[in-house]
Amino acid sequence: MIITISRTRLLNEINKISRIISYKSPLPALTGLLFEVKPDKLVLTGSSGTLSMQVEIKVNESKLQIEELGKTLIKVRFVSEVIRKIESEIIRIEVVEGSIIRINANNFDSQLNTLDVNQYPKILFDTRGQEFIISDGILKAIVNQVGFAIGEQERNIIFTGIHFLFSKGKLKVTATDSFRLASKEINFPYYSKDDYEVIIPGKVIQEVNKISEKNNDVTIIINERNVVFKINNTILQSKIIDGKYPNTNKIIPESYNSKIVINNRDLLNAIDRASVLSHEISNTTIKLNISNDKIKVESSSSEIGNSNEHLSKFHLSGEIMNIAVRSQYMLDAIRAFKTSDLNINLTAEDKPIIITSDEDPTLLQLVLPMRTY
């Protein structure tokens, strides 16, 4: 195997794949990056076992020239560091003696031991199944508005995923960790059939967000076991999460006893300021004391002190209430809206807080209040 290629392009692709490769994999071969040189392209493959990525660079792209076909398996950590430190833009990569890879450019020369390429598992990227196409801009916006609500280390694996529901010209995307919920529903005319749903691991969607580029379409292919994302020259494949996603519509009240219309930035900044009285903002509890003429935002810490602020520019319809809530959950929910005003909808002090906006009826955020007794 012998190639010459643009250092910048190769390094970018290696960095892209290296994010999904685990250096601590129990299978040594999976700590490596597979190089396959074919007659018309270079194919790079990496995998964690459950998440796999493949990138193609074609001849005449990025100054790729092929002198000899072949394949090799390299520890991704070392090859990326070596290539990163090369100053020349064109590099030459050659496999010598079967178990050594040689990287050189100008006066630089490095030889690295390779892994046994025959131990690398055969990864089949299954592109059969139900296919959807969505622009990367729309997908990014959706993920940014709901992705933060997934559970990181939940006992119920379903809550570590994002639920996609395609139904009769609509796409509804939902994430929850059981303490908060984020839901986005948009028009999706590319699918007009009955319900088709899938739970995709949250980390996979976040990775798709990182590798997608502006003004490109993302092709999503779903079958009974896997989901595949095709973005330009990159394929990302993951196992889907088995199980039935809960019917989240049941926890959204049909009516409310109180509705507050308030400026997005005013509420966001007040909660943000109240959150500083804690070493861990994610665990800070704030209180919102809502009366007819003011909202008192307060927090306290026995170690640090207390803080309170009054907001007077808002409109209240319905009952006055006092609620306690985890500040980080409220901040995340509010930041998801790119609107001027918010609706804070309440049914009772111990019932879910529903956040919406008349300016963006496609988005809904739910936050459970905290018990302070």
C-alpha positions in Angstrom: 0.0 0.0 0.0 1.5 3.3 -1.1 -0.3 6.7 -1.4 0.4 10.4 -1.5 -2.2 12.8 -0.1 -3.0 16.2 1.3 -1.9 16.2 5.0 -4.7 18.6 5.9 -7.5 16.6 4.3 -6.3 13.3 5.7 -5.9 14.7 9.2 -9.4 16.2 9.1 -10.9 12.8 8.2 -8.8 11.0 10.8 -9.9 13.4 13.5 -13.5 12.9 12.4 -13.3 9.1 12.8 -11.1 9.1 15.9 -13.9 10.5 18.0 -15.8 7.3 17.9 -12.8 5.0 18.4 -12.2 3.8 22.0 -8.6 3.5 23.1 -9.7 1.1 25.8 -11.6 -1.3 23.7 -11.4 -4.9 24.9 -10.8 -5.9 21.2 -7.4 -4.5 20.4 -8.2 -4.2 16.7 -10.9 -1.7 17.4 -8.4 0.7 18.8 -7.1 1.0 15.2 -8.0 2.9 12.1 -8.4 0.8 8.9 -6.8 2.1 5.7 -8.0 0.5 2.5 -6.5 1.6 -0.8 -8.6 0.6 -3.7 -8.1 1.4 -7.4 -10.0 4.7 -7.3 -10.2 5.7 -3.7 -8.9 5.6 -0.1 -11.4 4.2 2.4 -10.9 4.9 6.1 -13.0 2.9 8.7 -13.3 3.2 12.5 -15.6 1.5 15.0 -16.4 1.3 18.7 -18.3 -1.9 18.1 -21.7 -0.4 18.2 -21.0 2.8 16.3 -19.0 2.7 13.0 -17.9 5.3 10.5 -16.5 5.1 7.0 -15.0 7.9 4.9 -14.1 7.8 1.3 -11.5 10.0 -0.5 -11.5 9.6 -4.2 -8.5 9.8 -6.6 -7.8 13.4 -7.7 -9.5 14.7 -4.5 -7.2 16.2 -2.0 -4.2 15.4 -4.2 -4.7 11.7 -3.6 -2.5 9.6 -5.8 -2.4 5.8 -5.6 0.8 3.9 -6.3 0.0 0.5 -4.8 -3.2 -1.1 -3.5 -3.5 -2.7 -0.1 -4.7 -2.2 3.4 -3.4 -1.7 6.9 -4.6 -1.1 10.5 -3.0 1.7 12.5 -3.4 2.8 16.1 -5.4 6.0 15.4 -3.9 7.9 18.4 -0.3 7.7 17.1 -0.9 8.2 13.4 -3.0 11.4 14.0 -0.3 12.8 16.3 2.5 12.1 13.7 0.5 13.6 10.8 -0.5 16.6 12.9 3.1 17.6 13.5 4.2 17.4 9.9 4.7 20.8 8.2 4.6 19.7 4.6 1.2 19.7 2.9 1.8 16.6 0.9 2.7 13.3 2.7 3.5 9.8 1.5 2.3 6.7 3.3 3.7 3.3 2.6 3.3 -0.1 4.2 6.7 -1.8 4.5 7.5 -5.4 5.5 3.8 -5.9 6.1 3.7 -4.7 9.7 5.2 -1.2 9.6 3.8 1.9 8.1 6.1 4.6 6.9 5.0 8.3 6.8 7.3 10.8 5.2 7.4 14.3 3.8 10.4 16.3 2.7 13.1 15.6 5.3 10.7 14.0 7.8 10.4 10.2 8.1 8.5 8.1 10.7 7.9 4.4 11.0 5.0 3.1 13.1 4.1 -0.5 14.0 0.7 -1.6 12.7 -1.9 -3.9 14.2 -2.9 -7.2 12.6 -5.3 -6.1 9.9 -6.8 -9.6 9.7 -8.1 -9.2 13.2 -10.3 -6.3 12.2 -14.0 -7.3 12.2 -15.8 -7.1 8.9 -18.2 -4.2 9.2 -21.1 -4.2 6.8 -22.7 -0.8 6.3 -26.3 -1.8 5.6 -28.0 0.8 3.4 -31.2 -1.1 2.9 -34.3 0.1 4.7 -36.7 3.0 5.1 -35.0 6.1 3.7 -35.5 9.7 4.7 -33.7 12.9 3.5 -33.4 16.0 5.6 -31.3 19.1 5.3 -28.4 19.3 7.7 -29.5 22.8 8.8 -32.9 21.5 9.9 -31.5 18.5 11.6 -28.9 20.6 13.5 -31.6 23.0 14.7 -33.8 20.1 15.9 -31.0 18.4 17.8 -29.9 21.6 19.4 -33.4 22.3 20.6 -34.1 18.8 22.1 -30.8 16.9 22.4 -29.8 18.3 25.8 -32.8 16.6 27.4 -31.6 13.0 26.9 -30.4 11.0 29.9 -26.6 10.4 30.1 -26.5 7.4 32.3 -30.1 6.2 32.8 -31.2 2.8 34.0 -33.7 2.8 31.2 -31.7 2.9 28.1 -34.6 4.3 26.1 -34.0 7.7 27.8 -30.5 7.8 26.4 -31.9 8.1 22.9 -33.8 10.6 20.8 -37.2 9.5 19.5 -38.0 10.2 15.8 -41.6 9.8 14.8 -42.4 10.2 11.1 -46.2 10.5 10.5 -48.4 11.8 7.7 -46.2 14.7 6.6 -44.9 15.5 10.1 -41.7 14.7 12.0 -41.7 14.9 15.8 -38.5 14.6 17.7 -38.5 14.0 21.4 -35.9 13.6 24.2 -36.4 13.1 27.9 -34.5 12.0 31.0 -37.7 11.6 32.9 -37.1 14.9 34.8 -37.5 17.1 31.7 -38.7 16.8 28.2 -38.0 18.6 24.9 -40.1 18.1 21.8 -40.0 19.6 18.3 -42.5 18.9 15.5 -42.0 20.1 12.0 -43.6 19.6 8.6 -42.0 16.8 6.8 -43.7 16.3 3.4 -41.3 13.6 2.3 -43.1 11.0 4.3 -46.9 10.9 4.1 -47.6 7.3 5.4 -48.7 6.2 8.9 -46.4 6.2 11.9 -42.8 5.2 11.5 -40.7 5.6 14.6 -37.2 4.8 15.8 -35.1 5.6 18.9 -31.6 6.7 18.0 -28.8 6.9 20.6 -28.3 10.5 21.6 -24.5 10.3 21.2 -25.0 9.2 17.6 -27.1 12.2 16.7 -24.6 14.5 18.4 -21.9 13.0 16.2 -24.0 13.5 13.1 -24.3 17.1 14.1 -20.5 17.4 14.3 -19.7 15.9 10.9 -22.5 17.5 8.9 -21.8 20.6 6.9 -23.8 23.6 5.8 -26.1 23.3 2.8 -26.0 19.5 2.5 -28.6 16.9 2.8 -28.4 14.1 5.3 -29.8 10.7 4.2 -31.1 8.6 7.0 -31.7 4.9 6.4 -33.4 2.8 9.1 -33.9 -0.9 9.3 -34.8 -3.3 12.1 -31.4 -3.2 13.6 -29.4 -0.2 12.5 -29.6 3.4 11.5 -27.3 4.8 8.8 -26.5 8.4 8.1 -25.0 9.4 4.8 -23.4 12.8 4.6 -21.3 13.6 1.6 -18.3 11.2 1.7 -19.1 9.9 5.2 -21.3 7.0 6.4 -22.1 6.7 10.1 -23.9 3.5 11.3 -25.2 2.7 14.7 -27.5 0.1 16.4 -30.9 1.5 17.2 -32.3 1.3 20.7 -34.8 -1.5 21.1 -38.0 -0.8 23.0 -41.2 1.3 23.0 -40.8 5.0 23.6 -43.4 6.3 26.2 -46.4 8.2 24.9 -45.2 11.7 26.1 -48.5 13.3 25.0 -50.1 11.9 28.1 -48.1 14.1 30.4 -48.8 17.4 28.6 -51.9 19.0 30.2 -54.7 20.1 28.0 -55.4 23.2 30.0 -53.5 25.4 32.5 -54.5 27.4 35.6 -51.8 30.0 35.1 -50.0 31.4 32.1 -47.1 33.8 32.3 -45.9 35.7 29.2 -42.4 37.1 29.7 -39.4 38.2 27.8 -37.0 35.3 27.1 -33.8 37.2 27.9 -35.2 38.8 31.1 -36.1 35.4 32.6 -33.0 33.7 31.3 -30.7 36.3 32.8 -32.5 36.4 36.1 -32.2 32.6 36.6 -28.6 32.6 35.4 -27.7 35.2 38.0 -29.5 33.3 40.8 -27.6 30.2 39.8 -24.2 31.5 40.7 -24.7 30.7 44.4 -23.6 27.1 44.0 -20.5 25.2 43.3 -22.5 23.1 40.9 -25.0 25.0 38.7 -26.6 21.8 37.6 -27.7 21.1 41.1 -28.9 24.6 42.0 -32.5 24.9 43.0 -34.2 28.3 42.4 -37.6 29.5 43.5 -40.0 31.5 41.4 -42.6 33.3 43.6 -45.2 34.5 41.2 -47.7 37.2 42.2 -49.9 39.6 40.2 -47.3 42.4 40.0 -43.9 40.7 40.2 -42.0 37.4 39.9 -39.4 36.9 42.6 -36.4 34.8 41.5 -34.4 33.6 44.5 -31.8 31.1 45.5 -29.9 30.5 48.7 -26.9 28.5 49.9 -25.9 27.9 53.5 -22.3 28.0 52.5 -22.4 31.1 50.2 -25.4 33.2 50.8 -28.6 34.2 49.1 -29.8 36.1 46.0 -33.2 37.5 45.0 -34.4 39.6 42.0 -37.8 40.9 41.1 -39.1 40.9 37.5 -42.0 43.2 36.8 -42.3 43.1 33.0 -44.6 40.1 32.4 -48.3 39.3 32.0 -50.0 36.8 34.3 -53.3 35.1 33.5 -54.7 32.9 36.2 -53.6 31.9 39.7 -50.5 33.1 41.6 -48.0 30.3 42.4 -44.7 29.5 44.0 -42.5 26.9 42.3 -39.1 25.5 42.8 -37.0 24.1 39.9 -33.5 23.0 39.0 -31.9 26.1 37.4 -29.9 24.2 34.8 -33.1 22.5 33.4 -34.8 25.9 33.1 -31.8 27.5 31.5 -31.5 24.7 28.9 -35.2 24.9 28.1 -35.3 28.7 27.7 -32.1 28.8 25.6 -33.7 26.3 23.2 -36.1 29.1 22.1 -34.9 31.6 19.6 -37.9 33.9 20.3 -38.4 37.1 22.1 -41.2 36.0 24.4 -42.1 32.8 26.3 -45.2 31.3 27.7 -44.7 29.6 31.1 -47.8 27.4 31.6 -48.7 26.0 35.0 -51.4 23.8 36.4 -50.2 23.5 40.0 -47.1 24.0 42.0 -46.2 20.4 42.0 -47.1 19.7 38.3 -44.9 19.9 35.2 -43.9 23.4 34.0 -44.7 23.7 30.2 -42.7 26.3 28.3 -43.9 27.3 24.8 -43.8 30.4 22.6 -46.4 31.8 20.2 -43.5 32.8 17.9 -42.5 29.1 17.5 -45.4 26.7 18.1 -43.2 23.8 16.9 -41.2 23.6 20.1 -42.3 22.5 23.6 -40.2 22.2 26.8 -41.3 20.5 30.0 -39.5 20.7 33.3 -40.6 19.0 36.5 -40.6 21.2 39.7 -38.6 20.3 42.7 -40.0 19.3 46.1 -38.6 21.7 48.8 -40.0 19.9 51.8 
